[in-house]
Amino acid sequence: MLPSADQNEILRRRTFAIISHPDAGKTTLTEKLLLYGGAIHVAGAVKSNKIRKTATSDWMEIEKQRGISVATSVMGFDYSGYHINILDTPGHQDFAEDTFRTLTAVDSAIVVIDSAKGVETQTRRLMEVCRMRKTPVMVFINKMDREGKDPFDLMDEVERELQIKVTPMSWANGQGLKFESVFALNQRPKDVSGKLAEDLEMVDGVYPEFDKEAYLRGELAPVFFGSAYKTIGVQELLDFLVANAPSPLAVGAEERVVEPMEDKFTAFCFKIHANMDPNHRSCIAFFKICSGKFLRNTYYYHVRKDQQMRFAAPTCFMAQKKETVDEAFAGDVVGLPDTGNFKIGDTLTSGEKLHFKGLPSFSPEMFKYIDNADPMKQKQLDKGVNQLMDEGVAQLFVSQLNGRKIIGTVGQLQFEVIQYRLEHEYQAKCKWQPLQMYKACWIESDDDAELDMFKKRKAQYMATDKEGRDVFMADSAYVLNMAQQDYKHIQFHFTSEF
Ligand code: G4P
């Protein structure tokens, strides 16, 4: 076990992500949290991962903005004796996979919802990941200063759409033009009358008391109302968060469960941020520390490479500044400058051979064959594709029928990013051939005979992922449904971890 001073450091850490559909107010809320932490002093300072709407079709512009956002990938600051790490997630849905992976590195999440729009698609998808991982979530219903949906209807919608029990912790006094303030329900004003009195009676009658254990199990979401823009209801959220959100949690590795207070250091890589400048082909590999303490210039064991490595210039992220750190603790994220040693999912330890679980791949939404367009540069192409996949830019499948390579992405932009980077960083040229595909499903079964039969009969649909697992590439919902009906002993998974 770590010395108690180090344990206290870990206990005061709160590492979380803010997730939402674009435009719900994530950037504004993040900025207000930073203002409370004294980490920034003026509104508008957070450039963040927010990708401006005007730039959505111009991915170079997006990359430039993502470049700026390295500094805001993690925003660390102190508040009221706690150390907060906010992990930023890209707003653009074509980079949703980045967001999924970032969620594997947090101990809790805040879901921001626009009071006029209610629960939107991106929120629903991100919440699926939280549910899968049983991540504790708090809900912030934003933009109460605008005419929006009725608060009780919003509570119902959140419960139904996000499939989680809800209980309000704060309540809004008015809404839209009449919106004045919010108050914590356990500090409600005396002598209220009119609609507010009726509302509060209803709140008391309908919702359960906050049950911290249920929240920590990911079964109950405390709900807050407010306006990030007007800085109303934000402090209630933040105070509740530091008091109730979990400090770093135990993390499951294939070999055993790793506890944050162990004195041995462990960490896993959940994100790699490439430098887009071809003259500086360095990356930053982001590691979430799972246990112990990280020290600069100390040798750690890179499990996959079976090699000791030390880092002279690790960075941590305080507010918007990237700074070299001498030490960091479980719960923190360190950025390690890298020139191709790391890939997503890599583990660093004090010597133990550990492999962390929980970095699933999700079925991509779009698929294309990737072909070599310059016969002299086959090697460069292979190397580039492999490295980009290790970085997590997209997913690679190899058809079992004809050995052709298939790239799967969440959105069109990723194909453009890959093509550009292959040309500029690897001097390789690729061509795309469209592929009509519905979903990639990882398959497994206890019934080997049925599995073999399936693979034989569906040979033209079978592919192998980069870990060597069998993947069924269904070209339509119909084909998938039929397969599910005909092969009752085969499970079809839409994530690579099950
Ligand atoms: P995002 O990161 O989730 O995409 O959302 P962001 O914070 O950028 O907010 C999206 C828009 O909603 C911004 O307006 C922002 O000012 C506004 N907004 C955020 N919170 C509130 C709120 O509580 N009340 C109201 N009325 N508006 C809010 P914009 O016009 O797109 O940008 P800007 O010109 O204000 O920066």
Boltz pocket constraint, residues with backbone or C-beta under 6 A from the ligand:
constraints:
  - pocket:
      binder: B
      contacts: [[A, 20], [A, 21], [A, 22], [A, 23], [A, 24], [A, 25], [A, 26], [A, 27], [A, 28], [A, 29], [A, 50], [A, 91], [A, 142], [A, 143], [A, 144], [A, 145], [A, 146], [A, 226], [A, 227], [A, 228], [A, 229], [A, 230]]
      max_distance: 6.0
